[in-house]
Amino acid sequence: MNILIVEDESRIAKRIERMTRAIFGNALQSLKHINTLHEALSFIENNALDLVLLDLNLNGANGFDLLTTAVSESFHTIVISAYKDQAITAFEHGVLDFVPKPFNRDRLEQAFNRAITKEKSESNKIKVLAIKKRGRIQLIPIENLLFIKGAGPYTELFLKDGTKELHDKSLEKLEQLLSFSFERIHKSYLVKISEIKEIIVESGSKYMVELKNGALIPIGRTKYKDLKAKWL
């Protein structure tokens, strides 16, 4: 695991670092602490990461300026903040977890376990997916999203208006965040359940879903029964 801590209070940063090292042990490859927004943005842009632990108030700077960039990246983001009133907004932007200050090791370990075990998020609050486009961050409303296709380490987002956007997160990571309204119907596809018009059974035990916009997407044989049960 390559982890970045973004925290402006040295005492708290050292506590997070100590707990993180104790929890991950030998599985921790690198652990970096940065205390300013600008430095953190630069580090994220130039380094491969698995997890970012982010405070939302950095010497008076708004951590959401970094959050919208972080959630567009390939890694998961966990917010560690005293501003509990901002938890809903953080989840709406696609963080994996929100750990309120003050916190103990058990609560931090619970958040880490979500990242390690690929546990699906219990939150159904995510409203947007942030993507990088032409050097800027663009927010895609979840309501405009039809289905997602895996494309190696990336994913392709297919939207209601017929356009397609690229996201840096893997299909597995997006599945964690979107499990409340999207179903993994195939190793390469996540589909919004509410957009399914029909389940089609073809000869040779081949299964497809037809979406309301007419798109046809394959269903994995092992996924058919679960999908049918949830859709009906």
C-alpha positions as a Markdown table, in Angstrom:
| # | Residue | x | y | z |
|---|---|---|---|---|
| 1 | Met | 0.0 | 0.0 | 0.0 |
| 2 | Asn | 1.2 | 3.5 | -0.9 |
| 3 | Ile | -0.6 | 6.0 | 1.3 |
| 4 | Leu | -0.7 | 9.8 | 1.5 |
| 5 | Ile | -1.7 | 11.7 | 4.7 |
| 6 | Val | -2.9 | 15.2 | 4.1 |
| 7 | Glu | -3.2 | 16.9 | 7.5 |
| 8 | Asp | -2.1 | 20.3 | 8.7 |
| 9 | Glu | -1.9 | 19.5 | 12.5 |
| 10 | Ser | 1.4 | 17.8 | 13.1 |
| 11 | Arg | 0.2 | 16.0 | 16.3 |
| 12 | Ile | -2.8 | 14.4 | 14.6 |
| 13 | Ala | -0.7 | 13.6 | 11.5 |
| 14 | Lys | 1.8 | 11.7 | 13.6 |
| 15 | Arg | -1.0 | 9.8 | 15.4 |
| 16 | Ile | -2.5 | 8.8 | 12.0 |
| 17 | Glu | 0.9 | 7.8 | 10.8 |
| 18 | Arg | 1.6 | 5.7 | 13.9 |
| 19 | Met | -1.7 | 3.9 | 13.7 |
| 20 | Thr | -1.4 | 3.3 | 9.9 |
| 21 | Arg | 2.0 | 1.7 | 10.3 |
| 22 | Ala | 0.7 | -0.5 | 13.1 |
| 23 | Ile | -2.4 | -1.6 | 11.1 |
| 24 | Phe | -0.7 | -2.3 | 7.8 |
| 25 | Gly | 2.7 | -3.6 | 9.0 |
| 26 | Asn | 4.7 | -5.0 | 6.2 |
| 27 | Ala | 2.0 | -4.4 | 3.7 |
| 28 | Leu | 2.8 | -0.7 | 3.8 |
| 29 | Gln | 5.2 | 0.2 | 1.0 |
| 30 | Ser | 5.3 | 3.9 | 1.4 |
| 31 | Leu | 3.7 | 6.5 | 3.8 |
| 32 | Lys | 3.9 | 10.2 | 3.0 |
| 33 | His | 2.7 | 13.2 | 5.1 |
| 34 | Ile | 1.9 | 16.6 | 3.5 |
| 35 | Asn | 0.4 | 19.5 | 5.3 |
| 36 | Thr | -0.6 | 21.9 | 2.5 |
| 37 | Leu | -3.1 | 21.8 | -0.3 |
| 38 | His | -0.7 | 22.8 | -3.1 |
| 39 | Glu | 1.9 | 20.3 | -2.2 |
| 40 | Ala | -0.7 | 17.5 | -1.9 |
| 41 | Leu | -2.1 | 18.3 | -5.4 |
| 42 | Ser | 1.4 | 18.2 | -6.8 |
| 43 | Phe | 2.3 | 14.9 | -5.1 |
| 44 | Ile | -0.9 | 13.2 | -6.2 |
| 45 | Glu | -0.2 | 14.3 | -9.8 |
| 46 | Asn | 3.3 | 12.8 | -9.8 |
| 47 | Asn | 3.1 | 9.6 | -7.6 |
| 48 | Ala | 1.2 | 6.3 | -7.7 |
| 49 | Leu | -1.0 | 5.9 | -4.7 |
| 50 | Asp | -3.5 | 3.4 | -3.2 |
| 51 | Leu | -5.1 | 5.5 | -0.6 |
| 52 | Val | -5.3 | 9.2 | 0.5 |
| 53 | Leu | -6.3 | 10.2 | 4.0 |
| 54 | Leu | -7.6 | 13.7 | 3.8 |
| 55 | Asp | -8.4 | 16.5 | 6.3 |
| 56 | Leu | -10.9 | 19.0 | 5.0 |
| 57 | Asn | -9.4 | 22.1 | 6.6 |
| 58 | Leu | -5.8 | 22.7 | 5.7 |
| 59 | Asn | -4.4 | 25.9 | 7.2 |
| 60 | Gly | -7.7 | 27.6 | 6.3 |
| 61 | Ala | -7.7 | 26.1 | 2.8 |
| 62 | Asn | -10.8 | 24.2 | 1.7 |
| 63 | Gly | -10.0 | 20.5 | 1.5 |
| 64 | Phe | -12.8 | 20.0 | -1.0 |
| 65 | Asp | -10.6 | 21.7 | -3.6 |
| 66 | Leu | -8.3 | 18.6 | -3.2 |
| 67 | Leu | -11.2 | 16.2 | -2.6 |
| 68 | Thr | -12.7 | 16.7 | -6.1 |
| 69 | Thr | -9.3 | 16.0 | -7.6 |
| 70 | Ala | -8.6 | 13.0 | -5.4 |
| 71 | Val | -11.9 | 11.2 | -6.1 |
| 72 | Ser | -11.2 | 11.5 | -9.8 |
| 73 | Glu | -8.0 | 9.4 | -9.4 |
| 74 | Ser | -7.5 | 5.7 | -9.4 |
| 75 | Phe | -7.2 | 5.4 | -5.6 |
| 76 | His | -9.8 | 5.6 | -2.8 |
| 77 | Thr | -10.1 | 8.6 | -0.5 |
| 78 | Ile | -10.9 | 8.5 | 3.2 |
| 79 | Val | -11.7 | 11.8 | 4.9 |
| 80 | Ile | -10.5 | 12.3 | 8.5 |
| 81 | Ser | -12.2 | 15.5 | 9.8 |
| 82 | Ala | -13.8 | 17.2 | 12.7 |
| 83 | Tyr | -16.3 | 18.8 | 10.4 |
| 84 | Lys | -19.0 | 16.1 | 10.7 |
| 85 | Asp | -21.6 | 18.3 | 9.0 |
| 86 | Gln | -19.5 | 17.9 | 5.8 |
| 87 | Ala | -19.7 | 14.1 | 5.8 |
| 88 | Ile | -22.8 | 13.9 | 3.5 |
| 89 | Thr | -21.1 | 16.2 | 0.9 |
| 90 | Ala | -18.0 | 14.1 | 1.1 |
| 91 | Phe | -19.9 | 10.9 | 0.4 |
| 92 | Glu | -21.8 | 12.6 | -2.4 |
| 93 | His | -18.5 | 13.2 | -4.1 |
| 94 | Gly | -17.4 | 9.6 | -3.8 |
| 95 | Val | -15.2 | 9.1 | -0.7 |
| 96 | Leu | -14.9 | 5.6 | 0.6 |
| 97 | Asp | -15.4 | 6.6 | 4.2 |
| 98 | Phe | -15.6 | 9.6 | 6.6 |
| 99 | Val | -13.8 | 9.2 | 9.9 |
| 100 | Pro | -14.8 | 11.9 | 12.4 |
| 101 | Lys | -12.3 | 13.4 | 14.8 |
| 102 | Pro | -11.6 | 12.5 | 17.5 |
| 103 | Phe | -11.1 | 8.9 | 16.4 |
| 104 | Asn | -9.5 | 5.7 | 17.7 |
| 105 | Arg | -7.5 | 3.0 | 16.1 |
| 106 | Asp | -10.6 | 0.7 | 15.7 |
| 107 | Arg | -12.5 | 3.3 | 13.7 |
| 108 | Leu | -9.5 | 4.0 | 11.5 |
| 109 | Glu | -8.9 | 0.3 | 11.0 |
| 110 | Gln | -12.6 | -0.1 | 10.0 |
| 111 | Ala | -12.1 | 2.5 | 7.3 |
| 112 | Phe | -8.9 | 0.8 | 6.1 |
| 113 | Asn | -10.6 | -2.6 | 5.9 |
| 114 | Arg | -13.1 | -1.2 | 3.4 |
| 115 | Ala | -10.2 | -0.4 | 1.1 |
| 116 | Ile | -8.3 | -3.7 | 1.7 |
| 117 | Thr | -11.2 | -6.1 | 1.5 |
| 118 | Lys | -13.1 | -4.2 | -1.2 |
| 119 | Glu | -16.1 | -4.0 | 1.0 |
| 120 | Lys | -19.0 | -2.3 | -0.7 |
| 121 | Ser | -19.9 | 1.1 | 0.7 |
| 122 | Glu | -22.9 | 1.2 | 3.0 |
| 123 | Ser | -23.5 | 4.8 | 2.0 |
| 124 | Asn | -26.0 | 5.5 | -0.8 |
| 125 | Lys | -25.2 | 9.2 | -0.8 |
| 126 | Ile | -22.9 | 9.4 | -3.8 |
| 127 | Lys | -24.4 | 11.9 | -6.3 |
| 128 | Val | -21.5 | 12.6 | -8.7 |
| 129 | Leu | -18.4 | 11.0 | -10.2 |
| 130 | Ala | -15.5 | 13.3 | -10.7 |
| 131 | Ile | -13.5 | 12.9 | -13.9 |
| 132 | Lys | -10.4 | 14.5 | -15.3 |
| 133 | Lys | -11.1 | 16.2 | -18.7 |
| 134 | Arg | -8.8 | 18.5 | -20.6 |
| 135 | Gly | -6.8 | 19.3 | -17.5 |
| 136 | Arg | -9.9 | 20.1 | -15.4 |
| 137 | Ile | -12.2 | 18.3 | -13.1 |
| 138 | Gln | -15.7 | 17.7 | -14.3 |
| 139 | Leu | -18.5 | 16.3 | -12.1 |
| 140 | Ile | -20.8 | 13.7 | -13.8 |
| 141 | Pro | -24.2 | 13.4 | -12.0 |
| 142 | Ile | -25.0 | 9.7 | -11.1 |
| 143 | Glu | -28.5 | 10.3 | -12.5 |
| 144 | Asn | -27.0 | 10.8 | -15.9 |
| 145 | Leu | -25.1 | 7.5 | -15.9 |
| 146 | Leu | -26.5 | 4.4 | -17.6 |
| 147 | Phe | -23.7 | 1.8 | -17.3 |
| 148 | Ile | -20.0 | 1.5 | -16.8 |
| 149 | Lys | -17.6 | -0.7 | -18.8 |
| 150 | Gly | -14.2 | -1.9 | -17.6 |
| 151 | Ala | -11.3 | -0.8 | -19.8 |
| 152 | Gly | -8.2 | -2.3 | -18.2 |
| 153 | Pro | -7.2 | -0.2 | -15.2 |
| 154 | Tyr | -9.7 | 2.4 | -16.2 |
| 155 | Thr | -13.5 | 2.5 | -16.8 |
| 156 | Glu | -15.7 | 4.0 | -19.5 |
| 157 | Leu | -18.8 | 5.9 | -18.3 |
| 158 | Phe | -21.8 | 5.7 | -20.7 |
| 159 | Leu | -24.2 | 8.6 | -20.2 |
| 160 | Lys | -27.9 | 9.2 | -21.1 |
| 161 | Asp | -27.0 | 11.8 | -23.7 |
| 162 | Gly | -25.1 | 9.2 | -25.7 |
| 163 | Thr | -21.6 | 10.4 | -24.7 |
| 164 | Lys | -18.8 | 8.4 | -23.1 |
| 165 | Glu | -16.3 | 9.6 | -20.5 |
| 166 | Leu | -13.2 | 7.9 | -19.1 |
| 167 | His | -12.6 | 7.5 | -15.4 |
| 168 | Asp | -9.3 | 6.6 | -13.7 |
| 169 | Lys | -10.9 | 4.3 | -11.1 |
| 170 | Ser | -11.2 | 0.5 | -11.9 |
| 171 | Leu | -14.5 | -1.2 | -12.2 |
| 172 | Glu | -14.0 | -2.9 | -8.8 |
| 173 | Lys | -13.5 | 0.5 | -7.1 |
| 174 | Leu | -16.5 | 2.1 | -8.7 |
| 175 | Glu | -18.5 | -1.0 | -7.8 |
| 176 | Gln | -17.7 | -0.4 | -4.1 |
| 177 | Leu | -19.0 | 3.2 | -4.3 |
| 178 | Leu | -22.1 | 2.5 | -6.5 |
| 179 | Ser | -23.3 | -0.8 | -5.2 |
| 180 | Phe | -26.6 | 0.7 | -4.0 |
| 181 | Ser | -28.0 | 1.4 | -7.5 |
| 182 | Phe | -25.6 | -0.4 | -9.9 |
| 183 | Glu | -25.2 | -4.1 | -10.4 |
| 184 | Arg | -22.2 | -6.0 | -11.6 |
| 185 | Ile | -23.9 | -8.1 | -14.3 |
| 186 | His | -20.6 | -9.2 | -16.0 |
| 187 | Lys | -16.9 | -9.1 | -15.3 |
| 188 | Ser | -16.7 | -6.0 | -17.5 |
| 189 | Tyr | -20.0 | -4.2 | -16.8 |
| 190 | Leu | -21.8 | -2.3 | -14.1 |
| 191 | Val | -25.4 | -1.4 | -15.0 |
| 192 | Lys | -27.9 | 0.9 | -13.3 |
| 193 | Ile | -30.8 | -1.4 | -12.2 |
| 194 | Ser | -33.4 | 1.2 | -12.8 |
| 195 | Glu | -32.4 | 1.5 | -16.5 |
| 196 | Ile | -33.0 | -2.2 | -17.3 |
| 197 | Lys | -35.9 | -2.6 | -19.7 |
| 198 | Glu | -35.7 | -6.4 | -20.2 |
| 199 | Ile | -33.6 | -9.5 | -19.5 |
| 200 | Ile | -33.2 | -11.5 | -22.7 |
| 201 | Val | -32.4 | -15.3 | -22.7 |
| 202 | Glu | -30.8 | -16.4 | -26.0 |
| 203 | Ser | -30.0 | -19.9 | -27.3 |
| 204 | Gly | -26.9 | -21.5 | -25.9 |
| 205 | Ser | -27.5 | -20.1 | -22.4 |
| 206 | Lys | -26.5 | -16.6 | -23.4 |
| 207 | Tyr | -28.1 | -13.8 | -21.4 |
| 208 | Met | -28.4 | -10.1 | -22.2 |
| 209 | Val | -30.0 | -7.0 | -20.7 |
| 210 | Glu | -31.7 | -4.4 | -22.9 |
| 211 | Leu | -31.6 | -0.9 | -21.4 |
| 212 | Lys | -34.4 | 1.6 | -21.8 |
| 213 | Asn | -32.2 | 3.4 | -24.4 |
| 214 | Gly | -31.9 | 0.2 | -26.5 |
| 215 | Ala | -28.3 | -0.7 | -25.5 |
| 216 | Leu | -27.6 | -4.5 | -25.2 |
| 217 | Ile | -25.2 | -5.6 | -22.6 |
| 218 | Pro | -24.1 | -9.2 | -21.8 |
| 219 | Ile | -24.8 | -10.9 | -18.5 |
| 220 | Gly | -22.3 | -13.3 | -17.0 |
| 221 | Arg | -23.7 | -16.8 | -16.5 |
| 222 | Thr | -22.9 | -16.7 | -12.8 |
| 223 | Lys | -24.7 | -13.3 | -12.5 |
| 224 | Tyr | -28.0 | -14.1 | -14.2 |
| 225 | Lys | -29.9 | -15.5 | -11.2 |
| 226 | Asp | -28.9 | -12.7 | -8.8 |
| 227 | Leu | -29.7 | -10.1 | -11.4 |
| 228 | Lys | -33.1 | -11.6 | -12.2 |
| 229 | Ala | -34.0 | -11.7 | -8.4 |
| 230 | Lys | -33.0 | -8.1 | -7.9 |
| 231 | Trp | -34.6 | -6.7 | -11.0 |
| 232 | Leu | -38.0 | -8.4 | -10.7 |
